[in-house]
Amino acid sequence: MAGLFDGTSLEQPVTCGVCGASSLACECPKDTSGAVADRRAMSVRVRREKRRGKWLTVVYQLELSEAERKKMLKTLKGRCASGGTVTLDGVEVQGDHKAALLTWLKGEGYKSVKGAGG
């Protein structure tokens, strides 16, 4: 990847605007276009649903790439000790974990996290 002022005496590596690391070492979550996702701008929703008589917690309106949603799901499944899956715009975790997921998302830096539904 070319850096700023590539080929001149002012050449600098491209850095992430959020963490300040070089673009190759940056581990910030990426959105669907490949750019760094701004957690403060996302309005993430968490709701619980009852499907086939069992509870399911759904996190949706995540503007993250599929790889980032999979990484998030792995963490959530470990924290909640349950199964889950990745959807088109979020993740689903088996069981009623709405309060725990709201707390975790706020702790991760998502500013606009709200519970939806019951």
N, C-alpha and C positions, 0 to 999 in steps of 0.2 A: 504494500500500500504506500502510495506517495505521501510525503509529508508536506507541511507548509513550506513554501519557498523552495521546493525541491530543486536541487542542482545549483543553489546559490550559497553564498557564505552565511546566509541567514536561515539555513535549513533547520527545521524543528519537527519532531515527530508529532503526529496528530494525537491530541489528548481528549479524554472524555470530559464533558462539561459538568458532570455530576460528581464523579469521584476523583478526577484529576489524573488518573492513570493513563498510560498510553492506550491507544485504541485496541491494540492486540492483547494487552493485559487486563483490560476492563472487564469486570464481571457483573456490571449493572444489567438489570433485566431489559430485554429488547422487545419492542412492539412488533406488530405484524409486518411493518415495512423494513425492519432491521435497524431502525434508529433506537437510541436509548429511550426507554419508556419513563415518563415522568409520573412517579407514584402519587405526587401531590395533586395532579390534574385528573386522575382517574376517579370516577364516581362508581366504586365497587359496591355491589349489593349482595347480601347474604340472606337466603330464605331457607325454610325447611318445608319439605313436602312429604306427604304420605303416599307411597306407591306400593301397591299390593300388600297393604297392611303393615309396612315397615317404614321407618323414618329415614329421610335422606336430606342432607344439608347441601345446598347448591350455592356456590359462589359464582356470580356472573357479572357481565360487563367488564371483564378483564381484557384490556387491550394489549395483550402480551402475545409473543410468538408461541407456537405449539411447544417448542422445546422448553420455554420458560414456564408454561402452564404445567408441563410434565414434571419439571423440577419442583414447582410449588406443590403439586399433588403428592409427590414423594415425601416432602416434609410434613404435609398435613396428615397423610396416612400414618406416618410414624408418631406424630403428636397425639392423634386421636385413637390410635391402635385399631384402625378399621380399614376397609377397602375403599376403593373409589375409582373414578374414571375422569378422563379429560373430555370436555365438550368443545363445541365450536367457539364459544366466547367465555369459557370458564372451566370450573372443575366441580365434580360431585363427590361428596364423601358420605359413606354409609353411616347412618345413625344420626341422632339429634345432637349436633355439636355447634349450634349456632352461636352461643355465647363465647365458646372457646375460640372459634374462628374469627369472630369480630375483634376480640382482644388481640389475637395474634396478628391480624392484618393491620390494626392500628399500631402495634409495636414495630411492624416492619416498615412503617413510613407511609402507608396509604392513608391520606388525610380525610378523604370523603368516603368513609365506609359506613354504610347504613344497613340496618336490618330491614327486611321486607317481609310482608305477610305476617303470619302468626308465630 
